[in-house]
Amino acid sequence: MNHGMTTFGYRRFVSLIHPHNTASRRVAEKTGMTLEREVEWKNKPVCVYAVEQPAV
């Protein structure tokens, strides 16, 4: 994420993770992502995790 933010100027990263995939959810949280909401995507439930770099 740091490379994407510094090199390419991306400010936001999003992960779509199945609610029962606790390992992936923990990885997202350890990298600074937070759960934004739970939605249905392609007829499957997903948790939307995101991290955003503050505006400079």
All heavy atoms as TSV, in Angstrom:
chain	resi	resn	atom	element	x	y	z
A	1	MET	N	N	0.815	-1.178	0.000
A	1	MET	CA	C	0.000	0.000	0.000
A	1	MET	C	C	0.867	1.255	0.000
A	1	MET	O	O	0.535	2.209	-0.701
A	1	MET	CB	C	-0.928	-0.006	1.214
A	1	MET	CG	C	-2.071	-0.979	1.074
A	1	MET	SD	S	-3.328	-0.867	2.368
A	1	MET	CE	C	-2.407	-1.347	3.803
A	2	ASN	N	N	1.932	1.214	0.764
A	2	ASN	CA	C	2.817	2.378	0.817
A	2	ASN	C	C	3.364	2.698	-0.574
A	2	ASN	O	O	3.405	3.857	-0.976
A	2	ASN	CB	C	3.964	2.133	1.805
A	2	ASN	CG	C	4.825	3.367	1.989
A	2	ASN	OD1	O	4.320	4.468	2.085
A	2	ASN	ND2	N	6.127	3.162	2.032
A	3	HIS	N	N	3.768	1.670	-1.308
A	3	HIS	CA	C	4.293	1.881	-2.663
A	3	HIS	C	C	3.221	2.511	-3.557
A	3	HIS	O	O	3.503	3.447	-4.314
A	3	HIS	CB	C	4.771	0.552	-3.248
A	3	HIS	CG	C	5.308	0.661	-4.629
A	3	HIS	ND1	N	6.511	1.265	-4.912
A	3	HIS	CD2	C	4.800	0.261	-5.812
A	3	HIS	CE1	C	6.728	1.214	-6.219
A	3	HIS	NE2	N	5.700	0.619	-6.787
A	4	GLY	N	N	2.022	2.009	-3.481
A	4	GLY	CA	C	0.934	2.563	-4.291
A	4	GLY	C	C	0.626	4.005	-3.940
A	4	GLY	O	O	0.309	4.812	-4.810
A	5	MET	N	N	0.737	4.316	-2.651
A	5	MET	CA	C	0.440	5.684	-2.223
A	5	MET	C	C	1.550	6.655	-2.597
A	5	MET	O	O	1.291	7.753	-3.077
A	5	MET	CB	C	0.187	5.715	-0.716
A	5	MET	CG	C	-1.119	5.092	-0.320
A	5	MET	SD	S	-1.353	5.131	1.468
A	5	MET	CE	C	-2.950	4.335	1.622
A	6	THR	N	N	2.805	6.234	-2.405
A	6	THR	CA	C	3.914	7.157	-2.669
A	6	THR	C	C	4.273	7.236	-4.142
A	6	THR	O	O	4.543	8.316	-4.657
A	6	THR	CB	C	5.155	6.765	-1.847
A	6	THR	OG1	O	5.523	5.425	-2.156
A	6	THR	CG2	C	4.896	6.890	-0.364
A	7	THR	N	N	4.280	6.110	-4.830
A	7	THR	CA	C	4.709	6.091	-6.231
A	7	THR	C	C	3.608	6.495	-7.198
A	7	THR	O	O	3.843	7.259	-8.132
A	7	THR	CB	C	5.234	4.690	-6.607
A	7	THR	OG1	O	6.274	4.343	-5.702
A	7	THR	CG2	C	5.755	4.660	-8.026
A	8	PHE	N	N	2.403	5.986	-6.968
A	8	PHE	CA	C	1.318	6.218	-7.914
A	8	PHE	C	C	0.292	7.243	-7.442
A	8	PHE	O	O	-0.601	7.619	-8.184
A	8	PHE	CB	C	0.612	4.897	-8.231
A	8	PHE	CG	C	1.527	3.887	-8.852
A	8	PHE	CD1	C	1.931	2.772	-8.142
A	8	PHE	CD2	C	2.004	4.050	-10.145
A	8	PHE	CE1	C	2.779	1.835	-8.698
A	8	PHE	CE2	C	2.852	3.125	-10.715
A	8	PHE	CZ	C	3.250	2.019	-9.992
A	9	GLY	N	N	0.403	7.665	-6.208
A	9	GLY	CA	C	-0.512	8.681	-5.705
A	9	GLY	C	C	-1.881	8.162	-5.316
A	9	GLY	O	O	-2.815	8.951	-5.131
A	10	TYR	N	N	-2.034	6.839	-5.198
A	10	TYR	CA	C	-3.316	6.301	-4.758
A	10	TYR	C	C	-3.559	6.722	-3.320
A	10	TYR	O	O	-2.668	6.683	-2.491
A	10	TYR	CB	C	-3.350	4.780	-4.845
A	10	TYR	CG	C	-3.179	4.213	-6.232
A	10	TYR	CD1	C	-2.529	3.009	-6.432
A	10	TYR	CD2	C	-3.668	4.875	-7.352
A	10	TYR	CE1	C	-2.374	2.478	-7.691
A	10	TYR	CE2	C	-3.513	4.352	-8.616
A	10	TYR	CZ	C	-2.870	3.149	-8.784
A	10	TYR	OH	O	-2.707	2.620	-10.040
A	11	ARG	N	N	-4.773	7.122	-3.012
A	11	ARG	CA	C	-5.089	7.563	-1.650
A	11	ARG	C	C	-5.922	6.531	-0.905
A	11	ARG	O	O	-6.047	6.614	0.304
A	11	ARG	CB	C	-5.865	8.878	-1.700
A	11	ARG	CG	C	-5.016	10.019	-2.239
A	11	ARG	CD	C	-5.652	11.378	-2.036
A	11	ARG	NE	N	-5.957	11.588	-0.634
A	11	ARG	CZ	C	-7.178	11.874	-0.180
A	11	ARG	NH1	N	-8.191	11.987	-0.999
A	11	ARG	NH2	N	-7.382	12.059	1.101
A	12	ARG	N	N	-6.520	5.578	-1.628
A	12	ARG	CA	C	-7.461	4.655	-0.992
A	12	ARG	C	C	-7.281	3.245	-1.543
A	12	ARG	O	O	-7.132	3.058	-2.749
A	12	ARG	CB	C	-8.876	5.148	-1.251
A	12	ARG	CG	C	-9.977	4.331	-0.683
A	12	ARG	CD	C	-11.307	5.070	-0.899
A	12	ARG	NE	N	-12.444	4.214	-0.727
A	12	ARG	CZ	C	-13.008	3.947	0.449
A	12	ARG	NH1	N	-12.526	4.499	1.531
A	12	ARG	NH2	N	-14.041	3.145	0.530
A	13	PHE	N	N	-7.303	2.277	-0.630
A	13	PHE	CA	C	-7.253	0.873	-1.005
A	13	PHE	C	C	-8.446	0.162	-0.379
A	13	PHE	O	O	-8.816	0.451	0.766
A	13	PHE	CB	C	-5.953	0.216	-0.522
A	13	PHE	CG	C	-4.761	0.647	-1.307
A	13	PHE	CD1	C	-4.062	1.783	-0.955
A	13	PHE	CD2	C	-4.351	-0.079	-2.415
A	13	PHE	CE1	C	-2.970	2.195	-1.682
A	13	PHE	CE2	C	-3.254	0.330	-3.149
A	13	PHE	CZ	C	-2.567	1.468	-2.785
A	14	VAL	N	N	-9.043	-0.755	-1.129
A	14	VAL	CA	C	-10.242	-1.463	-0.691
A	14	VAL	C	C	-10.025	-2.961	-0.864
A	14	VAL	O	O	-9.432	-3.401	-1.850
A	14	VAL	CB	C	-11.466	-1.017	-1.516
A	14	VAL	CG1	C	-12.701	-1.817	-1.158
A	14	VAL	CG2	C	-11.721	0.462	-1.329
A	15	SER	N	N	-10.518	-3.732	0.111
A	15	SER	CA	C	-10.505	-5.193	0.022
A	15	SER	C	C	-11.925	-5.693	0.205
A	15	SER	O	O	-12.641	-5.248	1.102
A	15	SER	CB	C	-9.629	-5.809	1.123
A	15	SER	OG	O	-8.287	-5.539	0.896
A	16	LEU	N	N	-12.324	-6.624	-0.648
A	16	LEU	CA	C	-13.617	-7.290	-0.524
A	16	LEU	C	C	-13.345	-8.693	0.004
A	16	LEU	O	O	-12.669	-9.480	-0.657
A	16	LEU	CB	C	-14.324	-7.352	-1.872
A	16	LEU	CG	C	-14.569	-6.016	-2.559
A	16	LEU	CD1	C	-15.222	-6.234	-3.919
A	16	LEU	CD2	C	-15.410	-5.103	-1.704
A	17	ILE	N	N	-13.868	-9.000	1.189
A	17	ILE	CA	C	-13.542	-10.247	1.871
A	17	ILE	C	C	-14.829	-10.928	2.312
A	17	ILE	O	O	-15.734	-10.285	2.862
A	17	ILE	CB	C	-12.651	-9.971	3.109
A	17	ILE	CG1	C	-11.391	-9.215	2.691
A	17	ILE	CG2	C	-12.304	-11.266	3.815
A	17	ILE	CD1	C	-10.568	-8.704	3.862
A	18	HIS	N	N	-14.903	-12.240	2.100
A	18	HIS	CA	C	-16.066	-13.007	2.557
A	18	HIS	C	C	-16.139	-12.926	4.080
A	18	HIS	O	O	-15.114	-13.047	4.763
A	18	HIS	CB	C	-15.950	-14.470	2.103
A	18	HIS	CG	C	-17.199	-15.240	2.334
A	18	HIS	ND1	N	-17.518	-15.769	3.558
A	18	HIS	CD2	C	-18.218	-15.546	1.497
A	18	HIS	CE1	C	-18.685	-16.380	3.476
A	18	HIS	NE2	N	-19.131	-16.259	2.230
A	19	PRO	N	N	-17.325	-12.713	4.638
A	19	PRO	CA	C	-17.464	-12.537	6.085
A	19	PRO	C	C	-16.891	-13.685	6.927
A	19	PRO	O	O	-16.432	-13.460	8.044
A	19	PRO	CB	C	-18.979	-12.431	6.296
A	19	PRO	CG	C	-19.513	-11.980	4.982
A	19	PRO	CD	C	-18.601	-12.551	3.943
A	20	HIS	N	N	-16.876	-14.907	6.421
A	20	HIS	CA	C	-16.385	-16.051	7.181
A	20	HIS	C	C	-14.875	-16.246	7.064
A	20	HIS	O	O	-14.313	-17.106	7.730
A	20	HIS	CB	C	-17.105	-17.331	6.736
A	20	HIS	CG	C	-18.574	-17.297	7.031
A	20	HIS	ND1	N	-19.175	-18.113	7.942
A	20	HIS	CD2	C	-19.562	-16.509	6.553
A	20	HIS	CE1	C	-20.458	-17.854	8.007
A	20	HIS	NE2	N	-20.718	-16.872	7.161
A	21	ASN	N	N	-14.221	-15.447	6.229
A	21	ASN	CA	C	-12.773	-15.575	6.035
A	21	ASN	C	C	-12.050	-14.737	7.093
A	21	ASN	O	O	-11.549	-13.647	6.833
A	21	ASN	CB	C	-12.397	-15.132	4.616
A	21	ASN	CG	C	-10.978	-15.471	4.266
A	21	ASN	OD1	O	-10.149	-15.704	5.140
A	21	ASN	ND2	N	-10.684	-15.481	2.973
A	22	THR	N	N	-11.994	-15.293	8.296
A	22	THR	CA	C	-11.430	-14.541	9.416
A	22	THR	C	C	-9.940	-14.254	9.242
A	22	THR	O	O	-9.465	-13.204	9.678
A	22	THR	CB	C	-11.669	-15.273	10.744
A	22	THR	OG1	O	-11.159	-16.598	10.646
A	22	THR	CG2	C	-13.149	-15.321	11.079
A	23	ALA	N	N	-9.205	-15.152	8.597
A	23	ALA	CA	C	-7.770	-14.923	8.397
A	23	ALA	C	C	-7.542	-13.682	7.533
A	23	ALA	O	O	-6.717	-12.818	7.871
A	23	ALA	CB	C	-7.116	-16.142	7.771
A	24	SER	N	N	-8.259	-13.565	6.435
A	24	SER	CA	C	-8.103	-12.401	5.558
A	24	SER	C	C	-8.589	-11.127	6.235
A	24	SER	O	O	-8.009	-10.055	6.054
A	24	SER	CB	C	-8.868	-12.609	4.251
A	24	SER	OG	O	-8.231	-13.605	3.483
A	25	ARG	N	N	-9.621	-11.239	7.038
A	25	ARG	CA	C	-10.107	-10.065	7.755
A	25	ARG	C	C	-9.059	-9.566	8.747
A	25	ARG	O	O	-8.838	-8.370	8.879
A	25	ARG	CB	C	-11.421	-10.389	8.470
A	25	ARG	CG	C	-12.566	-10.620	7.483
A	25	ARG	CD	C	-13.829	-10.989	8.167
A	25	ARG	NE	N	-14.382	-9.811	8.844
A	25	ARG	CZ	C	-15.610	-9.754	9.330
A	25	ARG	NH1	N	-16.421	-10.787	9.234
A	25	ARG	NH2	N	-16.030	-8.655	9.924
A	26	ARG	N	N	-8.380	-10.494	9.416
A	26	ARG	CA	C	-7.324	-10.109	10.358
A	26	ARG	C	C	-6.156	-9.447	9.637
A	26	ARG	O	O	-5.585	-8.473	10.119
A	26	ARG	CB	C	-6.851	-11.323	11.141
A	26	ARG	CG	C	-7.878	-11.766	12.169
A	26	ARG	CD	C	-7.322	-12.735	13.150
A	26	ARG	NE	N	-6.287	-12.057	13.932
A	26	ARG	CZ	C	-5.290	-12.679	14.523
A	26	ARG	NH1	N	-5.168	-13.976	14.436
A	26	ARG	NH2	N	-4.401	-12.010	15.222
A	27	VAL	N	N	-5.781	-9.973	8.469
A	27	VAL	CA	C	-4.692	-9.369	7.692
A	27	VAL	C	C	-5.076	-7.944	7.297
A	27	VAL	O	O	-4.269	-7.019	7.423
A	27	VAL	CB	C	-4.358	-10.212	6.443
A	27	VAL	CG1	C	-3.436	-9.461	5.501
A	27	VAL	CG2	C	-3.748	-11.539	6.848
A	28	ALA	N	N	-6.287	-7.754	6.837
A	28	ALA	CA	C	-6.739	-6.409	6.460
A	28	ALA	C	C	-6.649	-5.465	7.649
A	28	ALA	O	O	-6.167	-4.342	7.522
A	28	ALA	CB	C	-8.172	-6.474	5.924
A	29	GLU	N	N	-7.088	-5.926	8.817
A	29	GLU	CA	C	-7.040	-5.079	10.007
A	29	GLU	C	C	-5.610	-4.785	10.440
A	29	GLU	O	O	-5.296	-3.667	10.844
A	29	GLU	CB	C	-7.829	-5.741	11.136
A	29	GLU	CG	C	-9.330	-5.748	10.857
A	29	GLU	CD	C	-10.119	-6.654	11.784
A	29	GLU	OE1	O	-9.518	-7.308	12.665
A	29	GLU	OE2	O	-11.352	-6.708	11.622
A	30	LYS	N	N	-4.732	-5.770	10.323
A	30	LYS	CA	C	-3.335	-5.562	10.711
A	30	LYS	C	C	-2.629	-4.572	9.793
A	30	LYS	O	O	-1.654	-3.935	10.192
A	30	LYS	CB	C	-2.571	-6.887	10.735
A	30	LYS	CG	C	-2.902	-7.736	11.934
A	30	LYS	CD	C	-2.062	-8.987	11.958
A	30	LYS	CE	C	-2.360	-9.793	13.208
A	30	LYS	NZ	N	-1.471	-10.967	13.323
A	31	THR	N	N	-3.095	-4.444	8.562
A	31	THR	CA	C	-2.483	-3.493	7.634
A	31	THR	C	C	-3.123	-2.115	7.723
A	31	THR	O	O	-2.812	-1.229	6.928
A	31	THR	CB	C	-2.553	-3.998	6.176
A	31	THR	OG1	O	-3.925	-4.155	5.802
A	31	THR	CG2	C	-1.802	-5.298	5.995
A	32	GLY	N	N	-4.021	-1.929	8.686
A	32	GLY	CA	C	-4.612	-0.623	8.903
A	32	GLY	C	C	-5.984	-0.421	8.302
A	32	GLY	O	O	-6.566	0.662	8.416
A	33	MET	N	N	-6.516	-1.441	7.642
A	33	MET	CA	C	-7.844	-1.310	7.047
A	33	MET	C	C	-8.912	-1.468	8.119
A	33	MET	O	O	-8.715	-2.155	9.115
A	33	MET	CB	C	-8.056	-2.366	5.965
A	33	MET	CG	C	-7.175	-2.190	4.764
A	33	MET	SD	S	-7.582	-3.408	3.500
A	33	MET	CE	C	-7.029	-2.541	2.064
A	34	THR	N	N	-10.029	-0.813	7.893
A	34	THR	CA	C	-11.157	-0.937	8.808
A	34	THR	C	C	-12.395	-1.377	8.029
A	34	THR	O	O	-12.527	-1.091	6.836
A	34	THR	CB	C	-11.462	0.388	9.519
A	34	THR	OG1	O	-11.686	1.408	8.546
A	34	THR	CG2	C	-10.316	0.805	10.427
A	35	LEU	N	N	-13.278	-2.071	8.720
A	35	LEU	CA	C	-14.520	-2.522	8.112
A	35	LEU	C	C	-15.427	-1.315	7.892
A	35	LEU	O	O	-15.749	-0.591	8.826
A	35	LEU	CB	C	-15.207	-3.545	9.016
A	35	LEU	CG	C	-16.558	-4.057	8.544
A	35	LEU	CD1	C	-16.428	-4.820	7.232
A	35	LEU	CD2	C	-17.180	-4.940	9.616
A	36	GLU	N	N	-15.815	-1.104	6.638
A	36	GLU	CA	C	-16.711	0.015	6.325
A	36	GLU	C	C	-18.167	-0.417	6.307
A	36	GLU	O	O	-19.036	0.291	6.768
A	36	GLU	CB	C	-16.346	0.643	4.981
A	36	GLU	CG	C	-15.070	1.428	5.035
A	36	GLU	CD	C	-14.882	2.298	3.813
A	36	GLU	OE1	O	-15.543	2.070	2.771
A	36	GLU	OE2	O	-14.060	3.223	3.893
A	37	ARG	N	N	-18.424	-1.577	5.708
A	37	ARG	CA	C	-19.803	-2.070	5.622
A	37	ARG	C	C	-19.809	-3.493	5.082
A	37	ARG	O	O	-18.805	-3.977	4.573
A	37	ARG	CB	C	-20.659	-1.170	4.750
A	37	ARG	CG	C	-20.214	-1.090	3.301
A	37	ARG	CD	C	-21.046	-0.067	2.538
A	37	ARG	NE	N	-20.548	0.127	1.195
A	37	ARG	CZ	C	-19.629	1.019	0.848
A	37	ARG	NH1	N	-19.090	1.787	1.760
A	37	ARG	NH2	N	-19.241	1.151	-0.404
A	38	GLU	N	N	-20.942	-4.139	5.216
A	38	GLU	CA	C	-21.149	-5.452	4.612
A	38	GLU	C	C	-22.190	-5.284	3.520
A	38	GLU	O	O	-23.220	-4.658	3.736
A	38	GLU	CB	C	-21.605	-6.458	5.661
A	38	GLU	CG	C	-20.526	-6.760	6.685
A	38	GLU	CD	C	-20.904	-7.876	7.646
A	38	GLU	OE1	O	-21.705	-8.747	7.260
A	38	GLU	OE2	O	-20.380	-7.870	8.761
A	39	VAL	N	N	-21.879	-5.823	2.338
A	39	VAL	CA	C	-22.766	-5.692	1.183
A	39	VAL	C	C	-22.857	-7.030	0.466
A	39	VAL	O	O	-22.152	-7.981	0.798
A	39	VAL	CB	C	-22.256	-4.610	0.194
A	39	VAL	CG1	C	-22.242	-3.242	0.840
A	39	VAL	CG2	C	-20.896	-4.965	-0.343
A	40	GLU	N	N	-23.688	-7.076	-0.554
A	40	GLU	CA	C	-23.765	-8.235	-1.424
A	40	GLU	C	C	-23.135	-7.853	-2.752
A	40	GLU	O	O	-23.442	-6.801	-3.326
A	40	GLU	CB	C	-25.220	-8.650	-1.632
A	40	GLU	CG	C	-25.348	-9.980	-2.317
A	40	GLU	CD	C	-26.780	-10.476	-2.327
A	40	GLU	OE1	O	-27.320	-10.726	-1.247
A	40	GLU	OE2	O	-27.322	-10.603	-3.440
A	41	TRP	N	N	-22.209	-8.688	-3.217
A	41	TRP	CA	C	-21.515	-8.441	-4.483
A	41	TRP	C	C	-21.501	-9.731	-5.278
A	41	TRP	O	O	-21.061	-10.769	-4.782
A	41	TRP	CB	C	-20.094	-7.952	-4.218
A	41	TRP	CG	C	-19.344	-7.534	-5.438
A	41	TRP	CD1	C	-19.624	-6.485	-6.252
A	41	TRP	CD2	C	-18.183	-8.157	-5.979
A	41	TRP	NE1	N	-18.697	-6.408	-7.263
A	41	TRP	CE2	C	-17.808	-7.438	-7.126
A	41	TRP	CE3	C	-17.439	-9.256	-5.609
A	41	TRP	CZ2	C	-16.713	-7.788	-7.904
A	41	TRP	CZ3	C	-16.349	-9.607	-6.386
A	41	TRP	CH2	C	-15.990	-8.874	-7.515
A	42	LYS	N	N	-22.028	-9.680	-6.477
A	42	LYS	CA	C	-22.163	-10.865	-7.323
A	42	LYS	C	C	-22.896	-11.978	-6.577
A	42	LYS	O	O	-22.490	-13.132	-6.578
A	42	LYS	CB	C	-20.800	-11.339	-7.835
A	42	LYS	CG	C	-20.150	-10.356	-8.785
A	42	LYS	CD	C	-18.955	-10.955	-9.463
A	42	LYS	CE	C	-18.395	-9.970	-10.471
A	42	LYS	NZ	N	-17.315	-10.525	-11.258
A	43	ASN	N	N	-23.969	-11.597	-5.923
A	43	ASN	CA	C	-24.841	-12.502	-5.182
A	43	ASN	C	C	-24.168	-13.205	-4.021
A	43	ASN	O	O	-24.584	-14.288	-3.612
A	43	ASN	CB	C	-25.480	-13.537	-6.117
A	43	ASN	CG	C	-26.362	-12.876	-7.156
A	43	ASN	OD1	O	-27.097	-11.941	-6.849
A	43	ASN	ND2	N	-26.278	-13.344	-8.385
A	44	LYS	N	N	-23.104	-12.618	-3.476
A	44	LYS	CA	C	-22.413	-13.183	-2.324
A	44	LYS	C	C	-22.184	-12.082	-1.292
A	44	LYS	O	O	-21.916	-10.946	-1.652
A	44	LYS	CB	C	-21.074	-13.795	-2.728
A	44	LYS	CG	C	-21.204	-14.973	-3.651
A	44	LYS	CD	C	-19.863	-15.552	-3.997
A	44	LYS	CE	C	-20.040	-16.705	-4.963
A	44	LYS	NZ	N	-18.778	-17.299	-5.342
A	45	PRO	N	N	-22.252	-12.430	-0.008
A	45	PRO	CA	C	-21.977	-11.413	1.012
A	45	PRO	C	C	-20.485	-11.112	1.070
A	45	PRO	O	O	-19.654	-12.016	0.957
A	45	PRO	CB	C	-22.449	-12.075	2.309
A	45	PRO	CG	C	-22.294	-13.535	2.054
A	45	PRO	CD	C	-22.575	-13.725	0.581
A	46	VAL	N	N	-20.144	-9.847	1.204
A	46	VAL	CA	C	-18.738	-9.445	1.347
A	46	VAL	C	C	-18.626	-8.332	2.386
A	46	VAL	O	O	-19.548	-7.546	2.583
A	46	VAL	CB	C	-18.100	-8.962	0.022
A	46	VAL	CG1	C	-18.010	-10.069	-0.990
A	46	VAL	CG2	C	-18.815	-7.774	-0.536
A	47	CYS	N	N	-17.483	-8.309	3.038
A	47	CYS	CA	C	-17.133	-7.217	3.944
A	47	CYS	C	C	-16.228	-6.276	3.166
A	47	CYS	O	O	-15.274	-6.719	2.517
A	47	CYS	CB	C	-16.392	-7.745	5.166
A	47	CYS	SG	S	-17.371	-8.809	6.216
A	48	VAL	N	N	-16.529	-5.002	3.222
A	48	VAL	CA	C	-15.728	-3.991	2.545
A	48	VAL	C	C	-14.772	-3.371	3.577
A	48	VAL	O	O	-15.219	-2.684	4.489
A	48	VAL	CB	C	-16.601	-2.904	1.901
A	48	VAL	CG1	C	-15.742	-1.849	1.206
A	48	VAL	CG2	C	-17.593	-3.527	0.921
A	49	TYR	N	N	-13.499	-3.664	3.404
A	49	TYR	CA	C	-12.455	-3.072	4.255
A	49	TYR	C	C	-11.732	-2.011	3.433
A	49	TYR	O	O	-11.514	-2.200	2.234
A	49	TYR	CB	C	-11.453	-4.139	4.687
A	49	TYR	CG	C	-11.920	-4.957	5.864
A	49	TYR	CD1	C	-12.742	-6.052	5.689
A	49	TYR	CD2	C	-11.498	-4.638	7.152
A	49	TYR	CE1	C	-13.174	-6.801	6.762
A	49	TYR	CE2	C	-11.921	-5.394	8.225
A	49	TYR	CZ	C	-12.745	-6.472	8.040
A	49	TYR	OH	O	-13.158	-7.210	9.117
A	50	ALA	N	N	-11.347	-0.918	4.077
A	50	ALA	CA	C	-10.646	0.139	3.344
A	50	ALA	C	C	-9.680	0.883	4.248
A	50	ALA	O	O	-9.819	0.891	5.467
A	50	ALA	CB	C	-11.645	1.128	2.753
A	51	VAL	N	N	-8.693	1.479	3.595
A	51	VAL	CA	C	-7.767	2.385	4.264
A	51	VAL	C	C	-7.558	3.555	3.326
A	51	VAL	O	O	-7.528	3.395	2.102
A	51	VAL	CB	C	-6.424	1.694	4.611
A	51	VAL	CG1	C	-5.676	1.257	3.371
A	51	VAL	CG2	C	-5.556	2.580	5.481
A	52	GLU	N	N	-7.476	4.741	3.901
A	52	GLU	CA	C	-7.333	5.942	3.075
A	52	GLU	C	C	-6.248	6.835	3.685
A	52	GLU	O	O	-6.200	7.040	4.893
A	52	GLU	CB	C	-8.655	6.708	3.009
A	52	GLU	CG	C	-8.640	7.838	2.035
A	52	GLU	CD	C	-10.037	8.357	1.755
A	52	GLU	OE1	O	-11.012	7.667	2.047
A	52	GLU	OE2	O	-10.126	9.479	1.221
A	53	GLN	N	N	-5.407	7.353	2.817
A	53	GLN	CA	C	-4.368	8.270	3.242
A	53	GLN	C	C	-5.004	9.640	3.450
A	53	GLN	O	O	-5.777	10.104	2.615
A	53	GLN	CB	C	-3.279	8.356	2.175
A	53	GLN	CG	C	-2.109	9.225	2.539
A	53	GLN	CD	C	-1.094	9.267	1.437
A	53	GLN	OE1	O	-1.426	9.232	0.263
A	53	GLN	NE2	N	0.170	9.341	1.808
A	54	PRO	N	N	-4.704	10.285	4.556
A	54	PRO	CA	C	-5.281	11.615	4.793
A	54	PRO	C	C	-4.853	12.607	3.703
A	54	PRO	O	O	-3.764	12.487	3.138
A	54	PRO	CB	C	-4.688	12.031	6.138
A	54	PRO	CG	C	-4.126	10.800	6.746
A	54	PRO	CD	C	-3.833	9.849	5.627
A	55	ALA	N	N	-5.707	13.565	3.416
A	55	ALA	CA	C	-5.378	14.604	2.433
A	55	ALA	C	C	-4.205	15.434	2.952
A	55	ALA	O	O	-4.099	15.731	4.118
A	55	ALA	CB	C	-6.587	15.496	2.198
A	56	VAL	N	N	-3.330	15.784	2.011
A	56	VAL	CA	C	-2.125	16.548	2.384
A	56	VAL	C	C	-2.362	18.020	2.152
A	56	VAL	O	O	-2.996	18.475	1.304
A	56	VAL	CB	C	-0.912	16.074	1.560
A	56	VAL	CG1	C	0.322	16.858	1.943
A	56	VAL	CG2	C	-0.708	14.604	1.760
